[in-house]
Structure formats: structure tokens, C-alpha cells
Amino acid sequence: MRTYRQDAKTLELPWPFTGRSEELERVRAASAGGRPGIVVTGPAGHGKTRLITEAVRGLDHVRVTGTPEARDLPLAAFAHLLPDTVSLHRAVRALSGVRVLVVDDAQLLDETSAALVHQLAVHGRTRLIVAAADGAPAPGAVSRLWTGELLPRLPLGPLPPEDTARLLAGAALEPLTVRRLHQACRGDLRLLRDLLTALTEPTPVPSPALTGAGAPSRVPGAVFTGAGVPMSAWEEALAGAGVSAPAPGPAALGPSDGLTLLPGAGLAGRGASVSAPGTGPAGAGVPVSAPGAALGPSASPVPLPGTGPVGTGRLESVAGTGEWAWRGPLPVTPAVRERLAPALERSGPGERDILDRLAFAEPLPLPLDELDERDLEALERLEADGLIDIGEQGAVTLAHPLHGTALRAAAGRLRARRLGRAAPAYGPALDAERRTLVRQMERLDVRPVPTPVGEWLVAHGIPLPARYAEVRARFARLRGEVREAAAWAREGLRPAPRDGGCRGELRLAEGCSDEPAGPDDVHARYTAVRLGEPGRATGRLPAGSVLARHADALARGDGPALDRAAEALAERGFTLYAAEAYAQAARTHRDPSAARRSRTRAVALARRCQGASTPALAGLVLGELTARQRQIVTLAAAGLSNREIAEKLTLSVRTVGNHLYSAYTRLGTADRTALPWLLDTPDRETA
């Protein structure tokens, strides 16, 4: 029996099921005998159908699906299970022998089908696994399944960033692109797949006669997604730098604010890709801040045509990494247009004008006091509908990262020139973000803080000042996001390939050097604690700090205190440090159950550290396994299937499965993807 539905358009198999281990266990438990079932709810595209499909895999079950086309036809969803003419009472009797009934898109059921599902839940003979989308009107009989407490409800949130990264692992995307896709899709996996497909499709090259020499290729179906600053703005900036502007293209271009070209850098023409460090002249044809330049308005980076917000938006290779990056505009696919309808179809007085002004102000917010009093009612409506966010200081921004692109694309030429006439100054905003990150690190607090300007500029291929990129890399590394740290360091090396700070952070993120032991570097002194030598850090860490508490607990061999220190580290955003502290606690605990709890927490946190490998995490508790279990677990962690392991070791598949089950029990995990974090596998990054 096939337990997935192929895409009718692409005929491709679905992505591998990733994450959702707790939710999967809840649905499986609800499918077991003696349980009434469960209702899984969540926004469209969050993976409700896939979760249920995985949960009932191997079970004898029947599936029905609601559709918009059959919403007015009585019992249409059950047409393949019931006679042509049947009463509701007889339908209940006919389905009473079904052990497990999966109801997909229950919000689209006709009223009679919804009543049938409700009656089956009341009778309790059939276990119901129901999926219903949030935000769509559902028949009363469906909503009463959980509001009437007939079935438990499982709200399905968006896939966490680390699971999104694992889902996209086969695409070899660099981490900043993965983060951008995750933020743009907000848990909508169908949109994620649609965007990735659009980004990897080949782009036909238009005729120069139609687009002008050097004009960027256009994505099929895509429209103008630039920042909308009038042509004269970047022409004047180029003229001021002593460079003649290329011929205008079909789209308005990104903002200009104090253009600076690297010495010897020429114009490579529209659509020219930016060379990564070591692959050629840094930033050739891309206006960037000169090395060491201050982050004032005059040093704000500016895009050239085809290198900033305008261009194809396709994936480009990241030199020396084997990874691909998405820099440029959003492919405007049918799925994207569907998600953008709430913003594009606003017709209330003043609403579309406010949305357009916010779109052309991106990535900077629009101060509330710049809006007319007549706009307040429109702002209230937009905020109530979740289209805008208003900060505590009165800064207004678009709520969804896709809306700005779509609104700029839909604006006409004249409107784009008018709204984009004022070139924004990114420098002060970048400097403010950098100071905030530095202040957080000084306070030993690396919890996420909003940094929209830097992320927006990177997403659109605009080079960043090296000082900013160095701080972003350090902040990410301290959070345990080692691959993101390396990516930020490379961004800083694009305009300044010899910058020492970014080079140092890149080496640290890649595990090629130790933390520099400067007199004021707390984290360099804390390295001794991470290596299991707390005595070397005695009296050298800030008194009372979470780092000092970790060192003290390790020196005393106090397992519970190590657990508390790990929890405090995790609360402050030090995910990798917390994983190491839990791993140390697992080795320290005398109580086996306490050791298993610490080990499980260490594994869970280490999975969020983008493959970081440190001495504290190496070979985590592998010594508890038998020799055969260690052998099988090592092969499973390397990616071999049970059948491949059986063939390699001349065992039966069943024997391999039994050994793995016993190993999972001892290791405190039931997730095969967690195994690489329990072993010291060679393909993981060090930090």
C-alpha cells in the first residue's frame, strides 16, 4: 500500500519526514487500540497530512479527504466507501467496522460528511485521525470534535529552524539561505518546496536585443522586486565615484547612499556574480564599503543593477564550501502569489498606500509619527489583520517577509519612482544592530535579537562592512550556530578579503584554531571548563556568572549543579555550552536515570548546533553499549540503512533492528538522526 500521495504536477516523491518526533508519537499513541483518535490542526502547508501519513504507516486504515469542489455534495468524501444512496444512520453502521479512519482537510467536508465523522466519534468504535487547517471556516460538526472534547487536539506549529535545515540538507544550501527560506515560509512546507524548485530551475537567458547588453535574466513569472529607488539616485552615485552608469534596465534599482568602490574594482555589468574570497577580485563590480570604513551614512553599502535587490534571485555557488546561496529577489511563483493575496488585495481607504510605503522603506521601519492622522484607522485595521507590526517605539514594519517583495513588484514605474525617491541610510541602522549584539555578548546573553537590516542586505546580495559581519559571526558562534558563524564571516570577507577579524572568526567557526586568549576574553578562559579542566579557570571568570557556576559545579563533580548550570546556559542562548554541560553531567551522575536525562538533553541541544563537534560531546556515553551495539550504531550514524548494515555485518535485518532498539533505550533517544551527536563522527564541524 502506498502511504504517500504523489504531486500531480511534478510526480516527485515527497521530502523525507524530518523532526516532529514528539508529535509523531502522540498521533501514533492516539491510533492505538482503546484510544478515540486525535485532531491535528495548524495552518495550511505545515505538514499535517505528512505527519498523519507517517503515524499510520503500516496500519490498516481508510482515508477520506475533503475538497472544495465537493463541498456541496452530501457524503462526497465517503463516495468510495458507501453506496450511492444511504442515510446517515446506515452510513455510521457501514463504517463501524473500520478500525482507523483518516480524515484529511476536514474543514472542506460537506455538512453530511462532517456529521458522519462526528457520529463516528460519538460511537467510539472507530479511531479517528483528523487533519483540519486553521484560519478556514469548518463545519460545526468538525469543530465540535475538539471543542466538545470528543477528541484531543494537537496544534501543529511551524517546523523548527534546525529541522528545516535537516530537511534541506540534501540541497547543499549555505546556512544563511536556509534561515532566509525558513523565515520566508514561516512553516509552510509546500511554499518552501515551491520556492526551492523555482530557485533551482534553469533560467532562460533573454535576448540582448530585448533586454539591453548585460541586463539580468528574468525569472519566468517573476516581476520587479527591487527597492524601487529612482534611476537617477544610483546614476548620481556612480557619477560621483567617477564611473559611468550602465544603460537602464527594465526595473527600478536599489538605494544608493555614499557609494564606495574597492580600488581597482571595475564594473562587471549587470547580473555579474560576486566573487567569494580567494576566487578573484573581491566584490568586482559591486559597490562596497572600503576596508576599515566607519559605519556612518557615507559608508552604507549600495547595490548595482543585478547585484542587489534586482536580478534573477537564483542560487549561486559559494566558493570553497560546496554550498549554494540565494542572493537576490524572490521568485514570484503561483504559490507565492496565493500567500500574498491578503496584502495585494487590500482595498480599504489608505491601506494600500501604507503597505506600499512600508514596502519601499524596507529594510528600515517607518516611524509612526511620519504617518498622517488620517492613516490611524487604516493602521488599526492592518494591525488587526496581522499585516503590519508596530513596535514599542512606534516603528511600523510589514509583518511578513514576502509582502515587501510583492508590493514593490506590483507597484507601477511612476509609483516606484515616487515612493523610492528618498535613498535610505543603512549605515546607522547597521551600527545600531552591531552595538546591540556587542552589548548582549558583554552581558553573557546571546538570546536572539532582531537584526532585520543586516539580514535583508545579505539576502539581497549587498556587501556588509567587515566590522558588522565579524560581530554577527561571533554572536552566532557563541550561540552554537557554527555554520552560520562561518557564513557571516565569509560575508565580511567579500568586500574586505584581508580583514583579520573575519578571518579569525572563520577559523574559529571551522575549528581551525582556539579562542584567542586575550586579557579580557572571558570565553577564552572558559575554554578550560569546556575541556573538563575547571581548575585552570578558578578565579578567572566573572563572579556569580553562569560560566563561573558551571566551572564550580564541574570542579565539585556535582551532577545536579551541572544540570542547573546547563539549564541557565541554555536560557541565555549558549546552546553549545549547555549541551557540553549536560554531557559532563551525564558522565558525573551516579544515578543512571539522571544520567540518561542529562544525556537526552545534551543530544537535543547538540542537534541545534549545526554539526558542531567538541571534546565534551565526542563519543557521548557510547561506552554504555555492547561491542556489537557500538558497531551497529556507528554504521547507522554514518547513514546506512538496517538492510545495508545487515549485509555488511552478515546479520539479519531483524537482528540489526533489535540491537538498535536496545541501543536507543540505553542512549535515551528514539531518533536515528540523533546518533551523529552521540558519536565522534569525522564529518562534523568542530567549534
Salt bridges, closest charged atoms under 4 A:
GLU12 OE1 - ARG193 NH2 2.68
GLU23 OE2 - ARG20 NH1 3.90
GLU25 OE2 - ARG28 NH1 3.52
GLU54 OE2 - ARG50 NE 3.44
GLU54 OE2 - ARG57 NH2 2.67
ASP104 OD2 - ARG5 NH2 3.22
ASP134 OD1 - ARG153 NH2 3.68
ASP163 OD1 - ARG166 NH2 2.09
GLU174 OE2 - ARG327 NH1 3.10
ASP188 OD2 - ARG339 NE 2.66
GLU323 OE2 - ARG483 NH2 2.38
GLU338 OE1 - ARG339 NH1 3.40
GLU351 OE1 - ARG346 NE 3.01
GLU351 OE2 - ARG381 NE 2.57
ASP353 OD1 - ARG415 NH2 3.03
ASP356 OD1 - ARG352 NE 3.27
ASP356 OD2 - ARG415 NE 2.72
GLU362 OE1 - ARG408 NH1 2.84
ASP372 OD1 - ARG374 NE 3.10
ASP375 OD2 - ARG357 NH1 3.93
ASP385 OD2 - ARG346 NH1 2.75
ASP431 OD1 - ARG434 NH2 3.10
ASP431 OD2 - ARG435 NH1 3.02
ASP445 OD2 - ARG447 NH2 2.55
GLU455 OE2 - ARG472 NH2 3.47
GLU481 OE2 - ARG179 NH2 3.57
GLU481 OE2 - ARG479 NH2 3.15
GLU484 OE2 - ARG179 NH2 2.84
GLU491 OE2 - ARG327 NH2 2.91
GLU491 OE1 - ARG494 NH1 3.15
GLU505 OE2 - ARG474 NH1 3.86
GLU505 OE1 - ARG477 NE 2.93
GLU510 OE2 - ARG490 NH2 2.97
GLU515 OE2 - ARG474 NH1 2.94
GLU515 OE1 - ARG477 NH1 2.68
ASP521 OD1 - ARG474 NH2 3.57
GLU533 OE1 - ARG536 NH1 2.43
ASP552 OD2 - ARG556 NE 2.92
ASP558 OD2 - ARG556 NH1 2.87
ASP563 OD2 - HIS589 NE2 2.74
GLU580 OE1 - ARG530 NE 2.80
GLU624 OE2 - ARG599 NH2 2.88
ASP671 OD2 - ARG607 NH1 3.00
GLU685 OE2 - ARG483 NE 3.98
